[in-house]
Amino acid sequence: MDNSPTVKDDPTQIRDRAGKAPLKMGPDAGVFPIDKRFEIRTKGGENSYAESEKRVVDTSKSFTVSARVWVRSDKGRQIAVSQGNEKSSSFALGLDQVNGKPAWVFRVQTGDQGADATTVVVSGTSPKMEKTFAELTATYDAERKQIALYVNGKKAGEAAVPGVHDAKGPLQLARARHEDKWTAAWNGAMDSIQTYDKALSAAQIDTLKPGKANASVEPTGAWLLY
């Protein structure tokens, strides 16, 4: 089995092990070996990110996004995985301040302008937020019109939504789009990034182990698995 984390002959692109959507890294992002796995590390700056060439997640339908994340500091807003267009992200998964305290968040945009009034957020915490790996999994069930966030395999919160705005831009690691600008740069590391074209059940999410895809469902995208 080919376990190489990057595209053959191009170490600047993270290989998609499930599809055809490699992620091109910015100049201040890199892939590093840790024991028997690999992770992408980003520095929290404007050139520290990775992105696909085209849309990966169809946000007009059910989907799941998962990543194992490590953040250097739990201060401020830092987004690990997002997707959107030039205006704003249609979804963002990462860290933010909720009621003055750090929390893991899954944020979706239900309108096409990126306004606060059309933003829905679910959040959760883990015993230690910074400098410790956490498995974040976000789902959108288009039939039930509901989003949910799971932290380390356990449901942290859910919320009703009228839908998720179908912004057709590329998948992003380590940043989000807001009011036509890049924001929320991620300062840390991540691996085991996966996307699915359905809302995984709680039981399926519980079987998502670090570095492994769910054996019962084919992911549409998978990066830095081991």
Secondary structure, 3 states (H helix, E strand, C coil): CCCCCEECCEEEEECECCCCCCEEECCCCEEEEECCEEEEEEECCCCCCEECCCCCCCCCCCEEEEEEEEECCCCCCEEEEEEECCCCEEEEEEEEEECCEEEEEEEEECCCCCCHHHEEEEEECCCCCCCCCEEEEEEEECCCCEEEEEECCEEEEEEECCCCCCCCCCEEECCEEECCEEECCCEEEEEEEEEECCCCCHHHHHCCCCCCCCCCCCCCEEECCC
